[in-house]
């Protein structure tokens, strides 16, 4: 019998897990503001500020596989509590980091915080997708990820309001607003730990085992024999690289191509971009009831390729508007690629999810190279790199219809 999200136990699980998407969306939204904030407050280059994303998304690569093994043994709930605990510790580390006022200490705090987020994503993405009918997994994960978009909207709004002043940035060496913000986040996360500890959540390990038992050949197949999964990991690497790169230097793009704009205004415009991202999530979730997920992904990828080409022109005002539009069409890409990649894995879902989360390391790589290009040629030129990434997403969406049937007969191949 298929699990229905309308059953009380599954409905509670889905609602609680969806709060996690908001929390790591909030964290990610703040990171893009910190990128520009540290450039001004600590007097570092764009390439150096790219190390923020390197630490943040590099943590995903480090924690994903151990988290998957832990969740496979202890269950989704234990993995979520572990992730939330690391999230809270990382947020609280901003207190001593602000006292030391060293860029490396802030990077360490972000790294620990992101270890928690990587653990949460390893658990929550497949858990959300599995809490219901497998045929609607992409739509369900897109709904959860919509609240991730809500968190990403509030992140830059909070950062713009508190991290910058009308005249520019907090006084050099004053990270009071940053510290208070992350301590506040830590308090909320600790409350969530208590809620999850008391909640009776469905385990799903037994149902996954039954799924494999119904198809013994599928159970014995190698994880890397699933072509949609293998290509999905590669695609997710490039997609996350594009998403992180587009966001990391959005404020720089704004300052350079929107005459007489400030970093604070850039942060507010980034919130508008995140609002477009959020709206895109809800609209895309609705569209998936009428349009196949891979087809929608293909359409969005080609549109974003064209929009990046517009940004490359460096035209005043137009480049910023194009960048905001990119966020709308990126909205459903991560959950769609993720759900498409792990859809048919059965009990291998947790380990498969680990490799998908490891692919998020693409976000650690891209900002440094975009920063280098931005330092030498202007931020708008660096958007050539996301353009290439969206072409790879297009290729995955285009090939998905051909490779999925193979997974059904994988043992015969």
C-alpha positions as CSV (number, residue, x, y, z in Angstrom):
1,X,0.0,0.0,0.0
2,X,1.4,3.4,-1.0
3,X,1.9,6.0,1.7
4,X,-0.4,8.9,1.4
5,X,0.6,12.4,2.5
6,X,-3.0,12.8,3.7
7,X,-2.5,10.2,6.4
8,X,-1.9,12.1,9.8
9,X,1.6,10.6,10.4
10,X,2.8,11.4,6.9
11,X,1.2,14.9,7.0
12,X,2.9,15.7,10.3
13,X,6.2,14.4,8.9
14,X,5.9,16.5,5.7
15,X,5.0,19.7,7.6
16,X,7.9,19.4,10.1
17,X,10.4,18.5,7.4
18,X,9.2,21.4,5.3
19,X,10.3,23.8,8.1
20,X,13.8,22.6,7.5
21,X,13.7,23.8,3.9
22,X,12.9,27.3,5.2
23,X,15.8,27.3,7.7
24,X,18.5,26.4,5.3
25,X,17.0,28.7,2.7
26,X,17.4,31.5,5.2
27,X,21.0,30.6,5.9
28,X,21.8,30.5,2.2
29,X,20.2,33.8,1.6
30,X,22.4,35.4,4.3
31,X,25.5,33.9,2.8
32,X,25.2,35.8,-0.5
33,X,24.9,39.1,1.5
34,X,27.9,38.1,3.7
35,X,29.9,37.8,0.5
36,X,29.6,41.5,-0.3
37,X,29.7,42.4,3.4
38,X,33.1,40.8,4.0
39,X,34.5,42.4,0.8
40,X,33.8,45.8,2.4
41,X,34.2,45.2,6.1
42,X,37.3,43.0,5.9
43,X,38.7,44.6,2.7
44,X,39.0,41.4,0.7
45,X,38.8,40.8,-3.1
46,X,35.9,39.2,-5.0
47,X,38.0,36.0,-5.4
48,X,38.7,35.9,-1.7
49,X,35.1,36.4,-0.8
50,X,34.4,33.4,-3.0
51,X,36.0,31.3,-0.3
52,X,32.8,31.9,1.8
53,X,30.9,29.7,-0.7
54,X,33.9,27.3,-0.9
55,X,33.7,26.7,2.9
56,X,30.0,26.6,2.9
57,X,29.4,24.2,0.0
58,X,32.6,22.4,0.6
59,X,31.1,21.2,3.9
60,X,28.3,19.6,1.9
61,X,30.9,17.4,0.1
62,X,32.6,16.4,3.4
63,X,29.4,15.5,5.3
64,X,27.1,14.0,2.6
65,X,28.4,10.4,2.5
66,X,28.9,10.0,6.3
67,X,25.5,11.5,6.8
68,X,23.9,9.1,4.3
69,X,25.5,6.1,6.1
70,X,24.4,7.5,9.5
71,X,20.8,8.0,8.2
72,X,20.8,4.6,6.6
73,X,21.6,3.0,10.0
74,X,19.7,5.3,12.4
75,X,16.9,6.7,10.3
76,X,15.8,10.0,8.9
77,X,14.8,11.5,12.3
78,X,18.2,10.9,13.8
79,X,19.9,12.5,10.8
80,X,17.7,15.5,11.0
81,X,18.5,16.0,14.7
82,X,22.2,15.6,14.1
83,X,22.0,18.2,11.3
84,X,20.1,20.7,13.4
85,X,22.7,20.3,16.2
86,X,25.6,21.1,13.9
87,X,23.6,24.0,12.4
88,X,23.1,25.5,15.9
89,X,26.8,25.0,16.9
90,X,28.0,26.7,13.7
91,X,25.7,29.7,14.2
92,X,26.9,30.1,17.8
93,X,30.5,30.1,16.6
94,X,29.9,33.5,15.0
95,X,30.2,34.9,18.6
96,X,33.9,34.0,19.0
97,X,34.5,34.7,15.3
98,X,33.3,38.3,15.8
99,X,35.6,38.6,18.8
100,X,38.6,37.4,16.9
101,X,37.7,39.4,13.7
102,X,39.6,37.0,11.4
103,X,38.2,36.0,8.1
104,X,39.4,32.4,8.6
105,X,37.4,32.1,11.9
106,X,34.2,33.2,10.1
107,X,34.9,30.6,7.4
108,X,35.3,27.9,10.1
109,X,31.9,28.9,11.6
110,X,30.2,28.8,8.2
111,X,31.9,25.4,7.5
112,X,30.5,23.9,10.8
113,X,27.1,25.4,10.1
114,X,27.0,24.0,6.6
115,X,28.0,20.6,7.9
116,X,24.7,20.6,9.6
117,X,22.9,21.8,6.5
118,X,24.5,19.1,4.4
119,X,23.2,16.5,6.9
120,X,19.8,18.1,6.8
121,X,19.6,18.1,3.0
122,X,20.8,14.5,2.8
123,X,17.9,13.5,5.0
124,X,15.1,16.0,4.2
125,X,15.2,16.0,0.4
126,X,14.6,12.2,-0.1
127,X,12.4,12.1,3.0
128,X,10.1,14.8,1.6
129,X,10.0,13.0,-1.8
130,X,9.2,9.7,-0.2
131,X,6.3,10.9,2.0
132,X,3.6,10.0,-0.5
133,X,2.9,8.6,-3.9
134,X,6.2,8.0,-5.9
135,X,4.5,9.3,-9.1
136,X,4.3,12.8,-7.5
137,X,7.7,12.9,-5.9
138,X,9.0,15.8,-8.0
139,X,5.9,17.9,-7.3
140,X,6.0,17.1,-3.5
141,X,9.7,18.0,-3.3
142,X,9.1,21.2,-5.2
143,X,6.4,22.2,-2.7
144,X,8.8,21.7,0.2
145,X,11.5,23.5,-1.7
146,X,9.1,26.4,-2.1
147,X,9.6,27.2,1.5
148,X,13.3,27.0,0.9
149,X,12.7,29.9,-1.5
150,X,10.8,31.7,1.2
151,X,13.8,31.5,3.5
152,X,16.1,32.7,0.7
153,X,13.8,35.7,0.2
154,X,14.1,36.7,3.9
155,X,17.8,36.1,4.1
156,X,19.0,39.0,1.9
157,X,16.2,41.2,3.3
158,X,17.5,40.7,6.9
159,X,21.1,41.1,5.7
160,X,20.4,44.3,3.8
161,X,18.5,45.7,6.8
162,X,21.1,44.9,9.5
163,X,24.5,44.3,7.8
164,X,24.6,47.5,5.8
165,X,23.9,51.1,6.6
166,X,22.7,53.9,4.3
167,X,26.3,55.0,3.9
168,X,27.7,51.6,3.1
169,X,28.6,48.9,5.6
170,X,29.0,48.4,9.3
171,X,32.0,50.1,10.7
172,X,35.1,48.1,10.0
173,X,35.6,45.6,12.8
174,X,31.9,45.9,14.0
175,X,30.1,42.6,13.4
176,X,27.4,43.2,16.1
177,X,24.5,42.8,13.7
178,X,25.9,39.7,12.1
179,X,26.5,38.1,15.5
180,X,23.0,38.9,16.8
181,X,21.5,37.5,13.6
182,X,23.2,34.2,13.9
183,X,22.6,33.8,17.7
184,X,18.9,34.4,16.9
185,X,19.0,31.6,14.3
186,X,20.7,29.3,16.8
187,X,17.8,29.8,19.2
188,X,15.2,28.9,16.6
189,X,17.2,25.8,15.6
190,X,17.4,24.6,19.2
191,X,13.6,24.9,19.4
192,X,13.3,22.8,16.3
193,X,15.6,20.2,17.8
194,X,13.2,19.8,20.7
195,X,10.2,19.6,18.4
196,X,11.8,16.9,16.2
197,X,12.9,14.9,19.3
198,X,9.3,14.7,20.5
199,X,7.6,14.1,17.2
200,X,6.6,10.6,16.0
201,X,7.8,10.5,12.4
202,X,7.5,7.7,9.9
203,X,10.8,5.8,9.5
204,X,10.2,4.6,5.9
205,X,13.2,2.2,6.0
206,X,10.8,-0.8,6.2
207,X,8.8,0.4,3.2
208,X,12.0,1.0,1.2
209,X,13.2,-2.5,2.0
210,X,9.8,-3.9,0.8
211,X,10.2,-2.0,-2.4
212,X,13.5,-3.7,-3.1
213,X,12.1,-7.1,-2.0
214,X,9.4,-6.8,-4.7
215,X,12.2,-6.4,-7.2
216,X,15.2,-8.5,-6.2
217,X,17.1,-7.8,-9.4
218,X,16.7,-4.1,-8.9
219,X,18.0,-4.5,-5.3
220,X,21.2,-6.2,-6.4
221,X,22.0,-3.7,-9.2
222,X,24.9,-1.2,-8.7
223,X,24.0,2.3,-7.7
224,X,26.0,3.6,-10.7
225,X,24.1,1.4,-13.1
226,X,21.2,3.9,-12.9
227,X,21.9,6.2,-15.7
228,X,19.4,8.9,-14.6
229,X,21.1,8.9,-11.2
230,X,24.7,9.0,-12.6
231,X,23.9,11.9,-15.0
232,X,21.8,13.5,-12.3
233,X,24.8,13.8,-10.0
234,X,26.9,15.4,-12.7
235,X,24.1,17.8,-13.6
236,X,23.4,18.8,-10.0
237,X,27.1,19.7,-9.6
238,X,26.9,22.1,-12.5
239,X,23.4,23.4,-11.6
240,X,24.4,24.3,-8.0
241,X,27.6,25.9,-9.3
242,X,25.4,28.1,-11.5
243,X,22.9,28.9,-8.8
244,X,25.5,29.8,-6.2
245,X,27.6,31.8,-8.7
246,X,24.6,33.8,-9.9
247,X,23.7,34.7,-6.3
248,X,27.2,35.3,-4.9
249,X,28.0,38.2,-7.2
250,X,24.5,39.6,-7.7
251,X,25.2,42.6,-5.5
252,X,28.4,43.2,-7.3
253,X,26.6,43.1,-10.6
254,X,24.0,45.5,-9.3
255,X,26.6,48.0,-8.1
256,X,28.4,47.8,-11.5
257,X,25.5,47.9,-13.9
258,X,22.8,49.8,-12.0
259,X,24.1,53.5,-11.9
260,X,24.3,55.1,-8.5
261,X,23.2,52.0,-6.6
262,X,24.7,50.9,-3.3
263,X,25.5,47.5,-1.7
264,X,22.4,47.9,0.6
265,X,20.2,48.5,-2.4
266,X,21.8,45.5,-4.0
267,X,20.9,43.4,-1.0
268,X,17.3,44.5,-1.3
269,X,17.3,43.8,-5.0
270,X,18.6,40.3,-4.2
271,X,15.6,39.9,-2.0
272,X,13.4,40.7,-5.0
273,X,15.4,38.1,-7.0
274,X,14.7,35.6,-4.2
275,X,11.0,36.5,-4.3
276,X,11.1,35.7,-8.0
277,X,12.7,32.4,-7.0
278,X,10.0,31.7,-4.5
279,X,7.1,32.6,-6.9
280,X,8.8,30.4,-9.5
281,X,8.8,27.5,-7.1
282,X,5.0,27.7,-6.5
283,X,4.2,28.3,-10.1
284,X,6.5,25.4,-11.2
285,X,4.9,23.1,-8.7
286,X,1.5,23.8,-10.2
287,X,2.8,23.5,-13.8
288,X,4.1,20.0,-13.0
289,X,0.6,18.7,-12.7
290,X,0.2,19.5,-16.5
291,X,3.8,19.4,-17.8
292,X,6.3,16.6,-17.4
293,X,9.1,17.6,-14.9
294,X,11.9,16.9,-17.4
295,X,10.2,19.0,-20.1
296,X,9.7,21.9,-17.7
297,X,13.4,21.6,-16.7
298,X,14.4,21.7,-20.3
299,X,12.4,24.9,-21.0
300,X,13.7,26.7,-18.0
301,X,17.3,25.7,-18.8
302,X,17.2,27.1,-22.3
303,X,15.6,30.3,-21.1
304,X,18.3,30.8,-18.4
305,X,21.0,30.2,-21.0
306,X,19.6,33.1,-23.0
307,X,19.3,35.3,-19.9
308,X,22.9,34.8,-19.0
309,X,23.9,35.9,-22.5
310,X,22.0,39.1,-21.9
311,X,23.9,39.6,-18.6
312,X,27.1,39.2,-20.5
313,X,26.4,42.3,-22.5
314,X,26.8,44.4,-19.3
315,X,24.0,46.7,-20.3
316,X,23.0,49.1,-17.5
317,X,19.8,48.1,-15.8
318,X,19.0,45.3,-18.3
319,X,21.7,43.0,-16.9
320,X,20.3,43.3,-13.4
321,X,16.7,42.6,-14.6
322,X,18.0,39.6,-16.5
323,X,19.7,38.3,-13.4
324,X,16.5,38.6,-11.4
325,X,14.7,36.7,-14.1
326,X,17.3,33.9,-13.9
327,X,16.3,33.3,-10.3
328,X,12.7,32.7,-11.4
329,X,13.7,30.0,-13.9
330,X,16.2,28.4,-11.5
331,X,13.5,28.0,-9.0
332,X,12.5,24.4,-9.7
333,X,15.8,23.1,-11.0
334,X,17.4,21.7,-7.8
335,X,14.4,19.7,-6.5
336,X,13.5,18.5,-10.0
337,X,17.0,17.2,-10.8
338,X,17.3,15.7,-7.3
339,X,13.9,13.9,-7.5
340,X,14.6,12.7,-11.0
341,X,18.0,11.3,-10.0
342,X,16.9,9.3,-6.9
343,X,13.4,8.4,-8.0
344,X,14.0,4.7,-8.7
345,X,16.7,3.9,-6.2
346,X,14.6,2.1,-3.5
347,X,16.6,1.3,-0.4
348,X,19.6,2.9,-2.1
349,X,17.9,6.3,-1.9
350,X,19.8,7.4,1.2
351,X,23.2,6.6,-0.2
352,X,22.1,8.0,-3.6
353,X,20.9,11.1,-1.9
354,X,24.4,11.4,-0.3
355,X,26.1,11.5,-3.6
356,X,23.5,14.0,-4.9
357,X,24.3,16.3,-1.9
358,X,28.0,15.8,-2.5
359,X,27.4,17.3,-5.9
360,X,26.5,20.6,-4.2
361,X,30.3,21.1,-3.9
362,X,29.9,22.7,-7.3
363,X,28.8,25.7,-5.3
364,X,32.2,25.7,-3.6
365,X,34.1,25.8,-6.9
366,X,32.2,28.3,-9.0
367,X,32.4,31.6,-6.9
368,X,36.2,31.6,-6.9
369,X,36.5,31.4,-10.6
370,X,33.6,33.9,-11.2
371,X,35.4,36.1,-8.7
372,X,38.7,35.9,-10.6
373,X,36.9,36.7,-13.8
374,X,35.0,39.6,-12.1
375,X,38.2,41.0,-10.7
376,X,39.8,41.2,-14.1
377,X,37.0,41.7,-16.6
378,X,34.0,42.9,-14.7
379,X,31.3,40.9,-12.9
380,X,29.0,40.7,-15.9
381,X,31.6,38.7,-17.9
382,X,31.8,36.1,-15.1
383,X,28.2,35.0,-15.9
384,X,29.6,33.1,-18.9
385,X,30.3,30.3,-16.5
386,X,26.7,29.8,-15.3
387,X,25.6,30.0,-19.0
388,X,27.6,26.8,-19.7
389,X,26.1,25.1,-16.6
390,X,22.6,25.7,-17.8
391,X,23.4,24.1,-21.1
392,X,24.4,20.9,-19.2
393,X,21.1,21.1,-17.3
394,X,19.3,21.3,-20.7
395,X,21.2,18.2,-21.9
396,X,20.1,16.2,-18.8
397,X,16.5,17.2,-19.2
398,X,16.6,16.4,-22.9
399,X,18.1,12.9,-22.4
400,X,16.0,12.0,-19.3
401,X,13.1,10.5,-21.3
402,X,15.5,8.2,-23.0
403,X,17.5,7.0,-20.0
404,X,14.7,6.4,-17.5
405,X,13.3,3.3,-19.3
406,X,16.7,1.7,-19.0
407,X,16.5,1.8,-15.2
408,X,13.4,-0.3,-15.2
409,X,15.2,-3.1,-16.9
410,X,18.6,-2.4,-15.3
411,X,19.3,-6.0,-14.4
412,X,19.0,-7.0,-18.0
413,X,21.5,-4.5,-19.3
